[in-house]
Amino acid sequence: MLEVIYYINSETNISQIRESLLNIKKESVKAKINAIIVHVAENNGRTSAIIIKNIRGYHFSEIRVKVSKNLYRILYFIWKNKKLVLLHLFIKRENEVTPAKELLIAEEKYNDFINNLKIYD
């Protein structure tokens, strides 16, 4: 099982993704998202293509959680086959293309993680 790690911004020492997950208003949605994160961690990042998807050209993949017509997207990567690092959360409508700005945000967070590993020791 992978250990779940929440990205922490090296400049502010804030985990925006953790705050975003905690601020989801509906408890049922929050519970569903958390259950899927645990499922992915328990299966070492290997699970159904309905739940996870690789993103070509980036260092991360996405966990997809469907709630009504919305998709909660959690961009993540696996670090050293031990940690499931959650980078970024955003919501998009079903069948919409993933906005490039969301991918750029996650890429910046990935690079910040790699350049500041001491935060996670």
C-alpha positions as a printed Julia matrix, in Angstrom:
121×3 Matrix{Float64}:
   0.0    0.0     0.0
   1.19   3.48   -0.87
   1.39   6.21    1.74
  -0.81   9.19    0.77
   1.09  12.5     0.76
  -0.45  15.92    0.17
   1.68  18.41   -1.77
   2.84  21.34    0.37
   3.88  24.6    -1.28
   7.52  25.19   -0.31
   7.07  28.98   -0.06
   3.82  29.16    1.91
   3.98  25.8     3.73
   0.29  25.35    2.82
  -1.28  22.24    1.3
  -3.89  23.67   -1.03
  -5.07  20.23   -2.12
  -5.65  19.15    1.48
  -7.62  22.34    2.11
  -9.62  21.86   -1.1
 -10.55  18.32   -0.06
 -11.51  19.42    3.45
 -13.63  22.29    2.07
 -15.89  20.11   -0.07
 -19.33  20.9     1.31
 -21.17  17.62    0.75
 -19.99  14.94    3.14
 -21.07  12.2     0.72
 -18.86  13.66   -2.04
 -15.94  14.06    0.37
 -16.36  10.45    1.53
 -16.49   9.16   -2.05
 -13.33  11.02   -3.04
 -11.46   9.85    0.06
 -12.56   6.25   -0.52
 -11.26   6.35   -4.09
  -7.93   7.85   -2.97
  -7.58   5.03   -0.43
  -8.51   2.47   -3.11
  -5.79   3.79   -5.44
  -3.24   3.76   -2.57
  -4.19   0.22   -1.51
  -3.72  -0.99   -5.08
  -0.33   0.72   -5.48
  -1.69   3.04   -8.15
  -2.98   0.2   -10.32
  -6.73   0.26  -10.71
  -9.48   0.65  -13.28
  -9.09   3.06  -16.19
 -12.42   4.51  -15.09
 -10.76   5.76  -11.92
  -7.24   6.66  -13.06
  -5.78   7.9   -16.3
  -2.23   8.65  -17.39
  -1.68  12.08  -18.85
   0.7   12.0   -21.79
   3.64  14.34  -21.66
   3.42  14.97  -17.91
   4.95  13.41  -14.81
   1.57  12.77  -13.23
  -1.71  10.97  -13.73
  -5.23  11.71  -12.6
  -7.79  10.18  -10.3
 -11.28  10.78  -11.64
 -14.31  10.87   -9.36
 -17.67  11.31  -11.04
 -20.35  13.13   -9.08
 -23.47  13.83  -11.1
 -22.29  15.63  -14.26
 -19.09  16.86  -12.65
 -15.73  15.14  -12.5
 -13.42  15.82   -9.6
  -9.88  15.45  -10.93
  -6.99  14.82   -8.59
  -3.61  15.05  -10.27
  -1.02  12.83   -8.59
   2.15  10.81   -9.06
   3.8    7.89   -7.33
   7.13   8.67   -5.67
   9.7    5.89   -5.34
   6.97   3.21   -5.43
   6.12   4.17   -1.84
   4.08   7.36   -1.86
   0.96   8.55   -3.64
   1.58  12.3    -3.92
  -1.6   14.32   -4.43
  -0.75  17.53   -6.27
  -3.84  19.36   -7.43
  -7.64  19.13   -7.4
 -10.06  20.72   -9.82
 -13.6   20.13  -11.05
 -14.69  19.98  -14.66
 -17.84  19.03  -16.46
 -18.09  15.6   -17.98
 -16.73  15.45  -21.57
 -14.82  18.74  -21.24
 -11.16  18.8   -22.2
  -8.8   19.16  -19.26
  -7.83  22.84  -19.14
  -4.15  23.44  -19.93
  -3.87  25.84  -16.99
  -4.74  23.01  -14.56
  -2.01  20.84  -16.05
   0.47  23.72  -15.8
  -0.42  24.26  -12.13
   0.15  20.57  -11.4
   3.46  20.56  -13.31
   4.67  23.53  -11.24
   3.66  21.72   -8.05
   5.43  18.56   -9.21
   8.64  20.52   -9.84
   8.34  22.25   -6.45
   7.94  18.84   -4.78
  11.03  17.43   -6.53
  13.1   20.49   -5.65
  12.03  20.52   -1.98
  12.03  16.88   -0.89
  13.23  17.84    2.62
   9.67  19.0     3.41
   8.42  15.41    3.16
  11.1   13.66    5.24
